[in-house]
Amino acid sequence: MSTVAVAAHVSTAETHQQRQERKTSRYLEMARAALAAKPSAAPGEGAGALPAADHGTALGTDLPRVRTVQEIGDDLQANREERRRSHEKARREAEATCSPQEFPESVREAYSASARVVVRRQVHVRQVQDRQPQREQGPSVPKLEELLDLAGLRPKRGRGAGTEGAGRLARLFDLLARYVLKARGYRVTPSQVVFHMSQELLAKALKVNVKTVRRWTDQLEALGYCHSRPHFSNMTQDGETVTAVDGMLYAVRLQGGHRAHLSYDDLAHHWRDLDADRKAGRTAWAILKAAQKQEEQEQEKARQESQKNMPGSTSPTHGGAWLQVLKDWAVTPGTHKNPLEDDPGIFPPAEPRTVQDVVYALPLVLDAHPTKRAALVGMLGATLARQLRDQHSRRWYCRLIWDAYAASVEGRAGLQQLAAQLARLDADRREWGGLRNPAALLAARLRYPSAVQA
């Protein structure tokens, strides 16, 4: 080792030793000062010892007081209690100013799972207290008088003078459009609504000839209120696939200034399975034939009992039975139900085998006898689980139908909306070649209805 390196090492060792000596002297002086501050302390009682609170003062520093474990636990408990009281106060203030019922569905879905449970429980409590179920507020639609000049449609002369003329058909279209709008769950008012309908059923409901319905439709089309075109479907006849008309499509105006029109997507949409409907008897011809037979029986009975009024003779535009037939058909084309028959204990003629069969049978849940309703729901749920290849979710489909039934009992369109969603899903299964999981698509549409426009 060189001389310079040895000198530097000795200098460094001396400097370190000097620092240690100065530090020791400093602590000894502080100890003497502490002993001088407690001259009366006895040697057996810890002479020269200082309380923990005076250590910082004796040493000339600001050391914090040492806290015990019990003190720390008490402070944490006090903080938790304070936060709980603050949360409860904020919740009470929020309830007083903004009811959970006023929250939109999108906001409630954005909450955490626990928050959603709290909001829904509070809404249920309010409904039970009020004893008046809240009806769903659908989109506002202008009155028919604001969309169409009804006075101009009244015939001035001829056989129809003094009647509404084409205004009768316009009123019927307006009722059907509003019903379809509510059943499909629109959140905003569209410019128009498109639905499938049978001209023969319209004529039967209005008690006019089919030619009259066509003439009135032409008048409404000239004013831009509606637009109609035949809809074609493929069916099997004598072992060959042929194309036939399965009904009419109608686009009805819902906003002023809009001219109703049918798009290519409307005409290309698969509205019904004509082969399945013909096989099951779900056609307009079958409905009219059954109704005619029922009317003949009622007329014979009326003649025998000298009765003048018969069931089902009320005007369809004033809540008659035929109006409900048109509503069911507009929401789900091919719905088969005798308008003059009212049997709340009926079941489907056979166990449903397809999603479309479930759609047709859903209205029966509301009319079924209480002792048969659970079995009917179980049968429909099992069919959905089997057809959508989701066997492990049978109970979920049953719960879906029960929730729709509860909504219908409260005055909302629960079963109609579910039927519309299932009908759309069934069409997507046939038209959407890349659809791998229709059950997941149905769950997504039901969970986020605002993002789905049927």
CORLINNOR-V413151 format. One record per backbone hydrogen bond with DSSP energy under -1.0 kcal/mol. CO is the residue of the C=O (numbers start at 1). NH is the residue of the N-H. Records with the same first field share a line. If there is no record, write none. Layout:
CO = NH + NH
This chain:
2 = 6
3 = 7
4 = 8
5 = 9
6 = 10
7 = 11
8 = 12
9 = 13
10 = 14
11 = 15
12 = 16
13 = 17
14 = 18
15 = 19
16 = 20
17 = 21
18 = 22
19 = 23
20 = 24
21 = 25
22 = 26
23 = 27
24 = 28
25 = 29
26 = 30
27 = 31
28 = 32
29 = 33
30 = 34
31 = 35
32 = 36
33 = 37
42 = 45
46 = 49
51 = 54
54 = 58
55 = 59
56 = 61
68 = 72
69 = 73
70 = 74
71 = 75
72 = 76
73 = 77
74 = 78
75 = 79
76 = 80
77 = 81
78 = 82
79 = 83
80 = 84
81 = 85
82 = 86
83 = 87
84 = 88
85 = 89
86 = 90
87 = 91
88 = 92
89 = 93
90 = 94
91 = 95
92 = 96
93 = 97
94 = 98
99 = 102
100 = 103
104 = 108
105 = 109
112 = 116
113 = 117
114 = 118
115 = 119
116 = 120
117 = 121
118 = 122
119 = 123
120 = 124
121 = 125
122 = 126
123 = 127
124 = 128
125 = 129
126 = 130
127 = 131
143 = 146
144 = 148
148 = 150
150 = 153
151 = 154
155 = 162
158 = 161
160 = 163
164 = 167
165 = 168
166 = 170
167 = 171
168 = 172
169 = 173
170 = 174
171 = 175
172 = 176
173 = 177
174 = 178
175 = 179
176 = 180
177 = 181
178 = 182
179 = 183
180 = 184
181 = 186
191 = 254 + 255
193 = 252
195 = 250
197 = 248
198 = 202
199 = 203
200 = 204
201 = 205
202 = 206
203 = 207 + 208
209 = 213
210 = 214
211 = 215
212 = 216
213 = 217
214 = 218
215 = 219
216 = 220
217 = 221
218 = 222
220 = 225
221 = 224
224 = 260
225 = 253
227 = 251
229 = 249
231 = 246
233 = 244
235 = 242
237 = 240
240 = 237
242 = 235
244 = 233
247 = 231
248 = 197
249 = 229
250 = 195
251 = 227
252 = 193
255 = 258
263 = 267
264 = 268
265 = 269
269 = 271
273 = 277
274 = 278
275 = 279
276 = 280
277 = 282
281 = 283
283 = 287
284 = 288
285 = 289
286 = 290
287 = 291
288 = 292
289 = 293
290 = 294
291 = 295
292 = 296
293 = 297
294 = 298
295 = 299
296 = 300
297 = 301
298 = 302
299 = 303
300 = 304
301 = 305
302 = 307
310 = 313
315 = 318 + 320
321 = 325
322 = 326
323 = 327
324 = 328
325 = 329
326 = 330
327 = 331
328 = 332
332 = 335
338 = 341
343 = 346
354 = 358
355 = 359
356 = 360
357 = 361
358 = 362
361 = 364
362 = 365
364 = 368
369 = 372 + 373
372 = 376
373 = 377
374 = 378
375 = 379
376 = 380
377 = 381
378 = 382
379 = 383
380 = 384
381 = 385
382 = 386
383 = 387
384 = 388
385 = 390
390 = 393
391 = 394
393 = 397
394 = 398
395 = 399
396 = 400
397 = 401
398 = 402
399 = 403
400 = 404
401 = 405
402 = 406
403 = 407
404 = 408
405 = 409
406 = 410
407 = 412
408 = 411
412 = 414
413 = 417
414 = 418
415 = 419
416 = 420
417 = 421
418 = 422
419 = 423
420 = 424
421 = 425
422 = 426
423 = 427
424 = 428
425 = 429
426 = 430
427 = 431
428 = 432
431 = 433
432 = 435
437 = 441
438 = 442
439 = 443
440 = 444
441 = 445
442 = 446
443 = 447
444 = 448
448 = 451
449 = 452
